[in-house]
Amino acid sequence: MVIAKKWVVVQASKGFPKISDFKLEEEKLRPIEDGEFLVEAVYLSVDPYMRAYMSRLPKNSTMIGGQIAKIIESKAPEFPTGKYIYSSTGWRTHSIINSKQLSDDMGLLTIILPDFGNLPLSLGLGILGMPGNSAYFGFLEICKPKQGETVVVSGAAGAVGSHVVQIAKIKGCTVIGIAGSDEKGKWLTEELGLDYFINYKTQNIEEELKKAAPNGVDCYFDNVGGEISTTILNQMKTFGRVSICGSISGYNATEVQKISSPYFTIVTKQLTLQGFIFSTWNHQWFEGIHANLKWIQEEKLKYRETVTEGFDNMFTAFTDMLQGKNLGKAVVKV
Ligand SMILES: NC(=O)c1ccc[n+]([C@@H]2O[C@H](COP(=O)([O-])OP(=O)(O)OC[C@H]3O[C@@H](n4cnc5c(N)ncnc54)[C@H](OP(=O)(O)O)[C@@H]3O)[C@@H](O)[C@H]2O)c1
């Protein structure tokens, strides 16, 4: 009999998550039935959306999340033993998956990982997975960047942000990135080719943006929301395009956030703002993965991962990521 370990949410977090909101438990798994397969987690993801969506979970649910796992037993021919999959089974070491239920409430799909060549399997959680497709489609389809334009990316050193920075460079744009430490700025400018870095914790974004983009901003890829985003919207050019990917600045808020209204600037500059969810492009999932894989192979796209060792450290990895301790994608190696 297989005994799974799992992280259970025992109470909705109020504000920043506490370890007492979670419990690490064991579960005896039943034998698999026809059409099912059993997987063992290899890498688990910790993502900001988990903080935003965990509040909706019924008490004592397994914490939500995606993982790369190995199929260790199968009664579903299309999912043979030995293959590696991505699935949103939650924070657990072993899971039984029904091959007829391959999509979750958020639209995350269970897939057999494509061949990444010599690249690590963990990339299926980041640059060659959901964050990678969010960057690829969310930036290209909504911002429609053109050569010579000026692009601002907030949350620029994270999984999605660092990827968008590089796509914008590939497209011939001038790119301004905003993140929370000078170490992140060094990586973005020295290794990823970012043109101008702004540390939102120590610098005045408005003043720095005026220096970096004196003629205004054409495209803004927004990972953070809040006051940072209003400041950027105020410095956009007429007909600027904004892709709204996330609003992490508010995910741990205990009260309604009060920010300066961007409406006057949206109207007078005739801006286009569009939010998106990655699953809009689920029908093009492998197109995004293969485009990003090709860029990595051509050395046009680089990646960093912040790897935490040990399933028992899921909570630490999660809260470290929420506090910005990650460079690139935050993952946990079982
Ligand atoms: N719409 C979609 O389909 C979709 C898909 C994937 C992700 N997202 C969203 O995209 C954003 C980035 O996700 P990710 O997976 O790439 O995460 P990530 O950027 O790798 O990690 C989160 C980062 O957020 C930053 N952060 C934390 N608190 C902040 C605050 N108050 N203000 C500004 N920045 C803050 C931290 O970096 P600093 O050191 O810079 O603070 C941290 O490293 C999130 O908002 C997420 O919800 C949306």
The ligand as a Tripos MOL2 file, in Angstrom:
@<TRIPOS>MOLECULE
LIG
   48    52     1     0     0
SMALL
NO_CHARGES

@<TRIPOS>ATOM
      1 N1         -3.2040   35.3910  -15.3340 N.am      1 LIG1
      2 C1         -2.5990   34.2230  -15.3600 C.2       1 LIG1
      3 O1         -2.9970   33.2870  -16.0410 O.2       1 LIG1
      4 C2         -1.3600   34.0630  -14.5130 C.ar      1 LIG1
      5 C3         -0.4980   32.9700  -14.6710 C.ar      1 LIG1
      6 C4          0.6760   32.9110  -13.9040 C.ar      1 LIG1
      7 C5          0.9440   33.9210  -12.9830 C.ar      1 LIG1
      8 N2          0.0670   34.9490  -12.8490 N.ar      1 LIG1
      9 C6          0.3510   36.0650  -11.9430 C.3       1 LIG1
     10 O2          1.5760   36.6280  -12.3680 O.3       1 LIG1
     11 C7          2.2580   37.1940  -11.2610 C.3       1 LIG1
     12 C8          3.6610   36.6000  -11.1780 C.3       1 LIG1
     13 O3          3.5580   35.2110  -10.9650 O.3       1 LIG1
     14 P1          4.8660   34.3040  -10.9470 P.3       1 LIG1
     15 O4          4.4280   32.8940  -10.9000 O.co2     1 LIG1
     16 O5          5.7810   34.7490  -12.0160 O.co2     1 LIG1
     17 O6          5.4920   34.6520   -9.5190 O.3       1 LIG1
     18 P2          6.9310   35.2310   -9.2040 P.3       1 LIG1
     19 O7          7.0110   36.5890   -9.8340 O.co2     1 LIG1
     20 O8          7.9480   34.2240   -9.5710 O.co2     1 LIG1
     21 O9          6.9300   35.3530   -7.6190 O.3       1 LIG1
     22 C9          6.2020   36.3210   -6.9750 C.3       1 LIG1
     23 C10         7.0000   37.6370   -6.8600 C.3       1 LIG1
     24 O10         6.1160   38.6810   -6.5340 O.3       1 LIG1
     25 C11         6.8470   39.7520   -5.9710 C.3       1 LIG1
     26 N3          6.0540   40.4120   -4.9360 N.ar      1 LIG1
     27 C12         5.6320   39.9060   -3.7520 C.ar      1 LIG1
     28 N4          4.8980   40.8260   -3.0830 N.ar      1 LIG1
     29 C13         4.8840   41.9480   -3.8620 C.ar      1 LIG1
     30 C14         4.3170   43.2410   -3.7200 C.ar      1 LIG1
     31 N5          3.5970   43.5830   -2.6300 N.pl3     1 LIG1
     32 N6          4.5010   44.1410   -4.7080 N.ar      1 LIG1
     33 C15         5.2130   43.8220   -5.8020 C.ar      1 LIG1
     34 N7          5.7770   42.6050   -6.0050 N.ar      1 LIG1
     35 C16         5.6080   41.6850   -5.0430 C.ar      1 LIG1
     36 C17         8.1250   39.1350   -5.3800 C.3       1 LIG1
     37 O11         9.2640   39.6890   -6.0420 O.3       1 LIG1
     38 P3          9.9100   41.1250   -5.5980 P.3       1 LIG1
     39 O12        11.2080   40.8120   -4.9580 O.co2     1 LIG1
     40 O13        10.0510   41.8270   -6.9060 O.co2     1 LIG1
     41 O14         8.9500   41.7780   -4.6460 O.co2     1 LIG1
     42 C18         8.0050   37.6380   -5.7230 C.3       1 LIG1
     43 O15         9.2360   37.0880   -6.1230 O.3       1 LIG1
     44 C19         1.3860   36.9190  -10.0430 C.3       1 LIG1
     45 O16         0.5850   38.0420   -9.7980 O.3       1 LIG1
     46 C20         0.5280   35.7440  -10.4860 C.3       1 LIG1
     47 O17        -0.6800   35.6700   -9.7830 O.3       1 LIG1
     48 C21        -1.0710   35.0180  -13.5770 C.ar      1 LIG1
@<TRIPOS>BOND
     1     1     2 1
     2     2     3 2
     3     2     4 1
     4     4     5 ar
     5     4    48 ar
     6     5     6 ar
     7     6     7 ar
     8     7     8 ar
     9     8     9 1
    10     8    48 ar
    11     9    10 1
    12     9    46 1
    13    10    11 1
    14    11    12 1
    15    11    44 1
    16    12    13 1
    17    13    14 1
    18    14    15 2
    19    14    16 1
    20    14    17 1
    21    17    18 1
    22    18    19 2
    23    18    20 1
    24    18    21 1
    25    21    22 1
    26    22    23 1
    27    23    24 1
    28    23    42 1
    29    24    25 1
    30    25    26 1
    31    25    36 1
    32    26    27 ar
    33    26    35 ar
    34    27    28 ar
    35    28    29 ar
    36    29    30 ar
    37    29    35 ar
    38    30    31 1
    39    30    32 ar
    40    32    33 ar
    41    33    34 ar
    42    34    35 ar
    43    36    37 1
    44    36    42 1
    45    37    38 1
    46    38    39 2
    47    38    40 1
    48    38    41 1
    49    42    43 1
    50    44    45 1
    51    44    46 1
    52    46    47 1
@<TRIPOS>SUBSTRUCTURE
     1 LIG1         1 GROUP 0 **** ****
